[in-house]
């Protein structure tokens, strides 16, 4: 149901603005749930503005058309979307902060579990470096396709490691831009 909802909510995303349309399109593969959460926020906001809650994905297009036809409804819709996006951003930031905070709390308590995230991060990044070196040091015609596949998977894992420790991504940058109103 969620992929159908995301696809059906595209007209609402276009009404909400370019940044929201990019978020729902899922151009941030590291955070696949963002598109679904944004789609749900758009649908909820549309139902609130029009007074007609969405029962099925096919109900979204007529709601989008009625919102687009009324400038006051469009302004109210954009405000409702911004409010919902602020809530989503607060939840997302809180979740990320809690994950890092848990590691800090475990370290302060002297728990060996505190070494879990740093150890996994270290293993992923070292393995990524070794496989990257192997792929780049092999002559062009003798490349191992399995090593290339492994490098692709490790690239995703390395991105997740950096996102965990640094806490930033293209999706969060787009959300920040949306929230600033630019």
C-alpha positions as CSV (number, residue, x, y, z in Angstrom):
1,X,0.0,0.0,0.0
2,X,2.8,2.5,0.8
3,X,4.4,2.5,-2.7
4,X,1.0,3.1,-4.1
5,X,0.4,5.9,-1.6
6,X,3.7,7.5,-2.5
7,X,3.0,7.4,-6.2
8,X,-0.6,8.7,-5.8
9,X,0.6,11.6,-3.5
10,X,2.9,13.0,-6.3
11,X,0.3,15.7,-7.3
12,X,0.1,16.9,-3.7
13,X,3.9,17.0,-3.5
14,X,4.0,19.2,-6.5
15,X,1.5,21.6,-4.9
16,X,3.5,21.6,-1.7
17,X,6.7,22.7,-3.4
18,X,9.8,21.5,-5.2
19,X,11.6,20.3,-2.0
20,X,8.7,18.2,-0.9
21,X,8.4,16.7,-4.4
22,X,12.1,15.7,-4.2
23,X,11.6,14.1,-0.8
24,X,8.6,12.0,-1.9
25,X,10.5,11.0,-5.1
26,X,13.0,9.2,-2.8
27,X,16.2,10.6,-4.1
28,X,17.8,9.7,-0.8
29,X,18.2,5.9,-0.9
30,X,19.7,5.9,2.6
31,X,16.4,6.9,4.0
32,X,13.8,5.0,2.1
33,X,11.0,5.6,4.7
34,X,11.2,9.4,4.1
35,X,9.0,9.2,0.9
36,X,6.3,7.2,2.7
37,X,6.3,9.5,5.7
38,X,6.1,12.6,3.5
39,X,3.3,11.0,1.4
40,X,1.3,10.2,4.5
41,X,1.8,13.8,5.8
42,X,0.7,15.2,2.5
43,X,-2.4,13.0,2.4
44,X,-3.3,13.9,6.0
45,X,-2.8,17.6,5.3
46,X,-5.0,17.4,2.2
47,X,-7.7,15.7,4.1
48,X,-7.6,18.3,6.9
49,X,-7.8,21.2,4.5
50,X,-10.6,19.8,2.3
51,X,-12.5,18.1,5.1
52,X,-12.5,14.9,3.2
53,X,-10.2,12.2,4.6
54,X,-8.5,10.0,1.9
55,X,-9.9,6.5,2.0
56,X,-8.1,5.2,-1.1
57,X,-5.1,6.3,-3.2
58,X,-7.4,7.1,-6.1
59,X,-9.1,9.8,-3.9
60,X,-5.9,11.9,-3.9
61,X,-6.0,13.3,-7.4
62,X,-9.4,14.9,-7.1
63,X,-8.3,16.4,-3.7
64,X,-5.2,17.8,-5.3
65,X,-7.2,19.4,-8.1
66,X,-9.7,21.0,-5.7
67,X,-6.8,22.4,-3.6
68,X,-5.0,23.7,-6.7
69,X,-8.2,25.5,-7.9
70,X,-8.6,27.4,-4.6
71,X,-5.8,29.8,-3.7
72,X,-6.9,30.0,0.0
73,X,-7.0,26.2,0.2
74,X,-3.6,26.0,-1.4
75,X,-2.1,28.4,1.2
76,X,-3.8,26.5,4.0
77,X,-2.5,23.2,2.5
78,X,1.1,24.5,2.3
79,X,0.9,25.7,5.9
80,X,-0.5,22.3,7.1
81,X,2.3,20.5,5.1
82,X,5.0,22.7,6.7
83,X,3.6,22.0,10.2
84,X,3.6,18.2,9.5
85,X,7.1,18.4,8.0
86,X,8.3,20.1,11.2
87,X,6.8,17.3,13.2
88,X,8.5,14.6,11.0
89,X,11.8,16.5,11.2
90,X,11.6,16.6,15.0
91,X,10.9,12.9,15.2
92,X,13.7,12.1,12.7
93,X,16.3,14.3,14.6
94,X,15.2,12.9,17.9
95,X,15.6,9.3,16.7
96,X,19.1,10.0,15.4
97,X,20.1,11.8,18.6
98,X,18.7,9.0,20.7
99,X,20.9,6.4,18.8
100,X,24.0,8.5,19.4
101,X,23.0,9.4,22.9
102,X,22.5,5.7,23.8
103,X,26.1,5.0,22.7
104,X,27.3,7.8,24.9
105,X,25.2,6.7,27.9
106,X,26.5,3.1,27.6
107,X,30.1,4.4,27.4
108,X,29.6,6.5,30.6
109,X,28.1,3.5,32.3
110,X,31.2,1.4,31.4
111,X,29.2,-1.1,29.4
112,X,31.0,-3.2,26.8
113,X,27.9,-2.8,24.6
114,X,29.0,0.8,24.0
115,X,31.7,-0.6,21.7
116,X,29.1,-2.2,19.4
117,X,28.5,0.8,17.1
118,X,32.1,1.9,16.9
119,X,33.3,-1.6,16.3
120,X,30.7,-2.2,13.5
121,X,31.6,1.2,12.0
122,X,35.3,0.3,12.1
123,X,34.8,-3.1,10.4
124,X,32.5,-1.7,7.7
125,X,34.9,1.2,6.9
126,X,38.1,-1.0,6.9
127,X,36.3,-3.6,4.7
128,X,35.2,-0.9,2.4
129,X,38.7,0.4,2.1
130,X,40.2,-3.1,1.4
131,X,37.6,-3.9,-1.2
132,X,37.9,-0.5,-2.9
133,X,41.7,-1.0,-3.1
134,X,41.2,-4.4,-4.6
135,X,38.8,-3.2,-7.2
136,X,40.9,-0.2,-8.2
137,X,44.2,-2.2,-8.3
138,X,43.1,-4.9,-10.7
139,X,43.8,-4.3,-14.4
140,X,40.8,-3.2,-16.4
141,X,40.1,-6.4,-18.2
142,X,40.5,-8.7,-15.2
143,X,37.9,-7.1,-12.8
144,X,36.1,-9.5,-10.5
145,X,32.3,-8.8,-10.8
146,X,31.8,-10.2,-7.3
147,X,34.2,-7.6,-5.9
148,X,32.4,-4.8,-7.7
149,X,29.0,-6.0,-6.3
150,X,30.5,-6.2,-2.8
151,X,31.9,-2.6,-3.2
152,X,28.4,-1.4,-4.1
153,X,26.9,-2.9,-0.9
154,X,29.8,-1.7,1.2
155,X,29.4,1.8,-0.2
156,X,25.8,1.9,1.1
157,X,27.0,0.6,4.5
158,X,29.8,3.2,4.6
159,X,27.3,5.9,3.9
160,X,25.1,4.6,6.7
161,X,28.1,4.7,9.1
162,X,28.9,8.2,8.2
163,X,25.3,9.3,8.5
164,X,25.1,7.7,12.0
165,X,28.1,9.5,13.3
166,X,27.7,12.8,11.4
167,X,23.9,12.8,11.3
168,X,23.5,14.5,7.9
169,X,22.1,13.5,4.5
170,X,20.8,15.0,1.4
171,X,17.3,14.3,2.6
172,X,17.9,16.1,5.8
173,X,19.5,19.0,4.0
174,X,16.4,19.2,1.8
175,X,14.1,19.1,4.8
176,X,16.2,21.9,6.5
177,X,15.8,24.0,3.3
178,X,12.1,23.4,3.2
179,X,11.7,24.4,6.8
180,X,13.6,27.6,6.3
181,X,11.1,28.4,3.5
182,X,13.7,28.8,0.7
